[in-house]
């Protein structure tokens, strides 16, 4: 039995609606572009993709940080730290959900050189260290385990610093 063929048409149509509002962040633009290029598209998908590209050329879009802040506000959360690179597909986020739990997300583009990955990790560490100083948080004495959620901002921030110390181990 053949598996159903994946269609990106619904994703492109959703992207078109967001783009018309100026709310299609670069991350989602790149995701659609990557999916589009990795498959044989139907005429409907091609037409929708061309429409999306036309809209993107006419309407400026918000950045990834604005997108994240909006998403977090919608669910009653908060963004503590985020950085997105436009030159490559990398990002670092530290957020708090509406229940007061902290979450860390990160991706360092594996398609760039190890030097670029190290530079990105170092840049994020430096920025995060400045934020931690503003928040009055010091580095913890013991390593913090990888978890889905953290009970404190200090744990989440320190875990993120730990991860960024070894950018070669970050996949994605």
N, C-alpha and C positions, 0 to 999 in steps of 0.2 A: 504494500500500500504506500502510495506517495504521500509525503508530508505536504501540507498546504504551503503554497509559495507566499513568502512574507511580502506584504505590500507596505511601502512607506507613504502611501498616499495620505492616509489619515494623519500621520505625523507632519507631513508637509502642509496639509490644510490647516492644522492647528498652528503651525509656525506662521502661516500667512496671516491668520487672525491676530496673532501676537505682534507680528511685524507691522500690520496696519496701525496698531496702537503705539508703535515705537518701543515695544517691550520684548523684543526677541534678542536676548543677550548673545554675545559672541560664542559662548560655550554651546548654546543650542544651534546657532548657525553652523558651527563646525561639525556638530554631531549629525545634523541633517546632511551636510555636504559629504561627510565621510560615508554615511549609509548610502547616499545616492551614488557615489562613485564605486562602491563595492558590490553593486548588483546590476543585473540587467533590468533596466526600468521599462515599464509599460509606457505607451504614448500618454496616458492620463497622468502618470507620475512625472514624466518629462515636462508636460505642459504646466503642471502645478509648480514644479521646481523652477521653471523659467519665470512664472508669475511671481514666485517668492523672490527670485533674484532681482526682478524689476522693482518690486516694492522696497527691497533693501537698498537699492541704488537711489531711491527717491526720499526715503524717510529715515532719519537718523534713529538709531536704536540705543536703548540704555545699556550700561555696561553690566558685567557679571555681578559686581558688588551690589548694584542697585537691584538686580533681579533677586539675589539672595536675601537682601534686606526686606524686600517686598514679600517674598515667600515666607520668611520667618515672622514678619508682622502679622500675616494672615493667620498663622497658627498660634499666635500669642507668644512667640519666642523672640530671641535677640541675637544679633550678630556681634560677637566680641572682637573677632579678628578675621579678616579674609584678604587674600591676595591672589590675583589671577594674572597670568602672564599672557600677553597678546602675541608674543613672538613664538610661543610653543604651547602645547596642550598640557599645562601644569596649573595646579591650584592648591591652596591651603586654606582651610576654614576652621574656625572654632566658634561654635554656636551654643546657645542655651535654649532648651525647649520650654514650653509653658509650665512644665512641672518642676523647673529649676535644675534639670539634669543637663549636663554639658556633653557635647558631641564634637569629635575631631574628624575631619575629612581631609584627605590629601591625595594628590596625584602628581607625579613627576613624569613628564613625557618620556617614554622609553624609546622614542624615535629620534631623540637628540643625543648629542655626545655626552659621555660621562662628565666632562668638564662643565657643560651647560647645566646638567642636573645638579652638580655640586654647587655651582654659582647660584642657582635658583634656591636650593636648600639653605645656603648661607644667607642669602638675602632675606628669606622668610624668617630665619632664626634671629637675625639682627632686628628686624621689624618687630617680631614677637617679643624679644627681650626688652625693647623700648616700651611696648604695651604693658608687659608684666611689671616693669618698674612703675609705670603710671598707676597700675592697679594695686600696687603694694604687695606683689607676690614675689617670693624668692624661690629659687630652685629647691626641690625637695632632696632629702638625703638618700633616699632609696629609689630604685627604678619603679616606674609605674607600669602595671600590666596593660596590655591591649584589651580594651573593653568596648562594648557598644556605647555605654553612657558612663559619665563620671559624676560623682557627687559634688565635686568642688571645681571651681575655676582653676585653682592651683594644680590639681591633679591633671586636668585636661591640658592645660598649657604646658606642664612639665612633660607629659607624655608626647605632645607634639614636638617639643624640643628634642626629646630622646630620638624620635623617629627621624627628624631632620639631621641628626648627627650621622646617620648612615644612609645617605640618599641612594646608594647602589642597591639597597635592599627594597626600596620602594618600587613596586611594579605598577604599570598602568600608563 
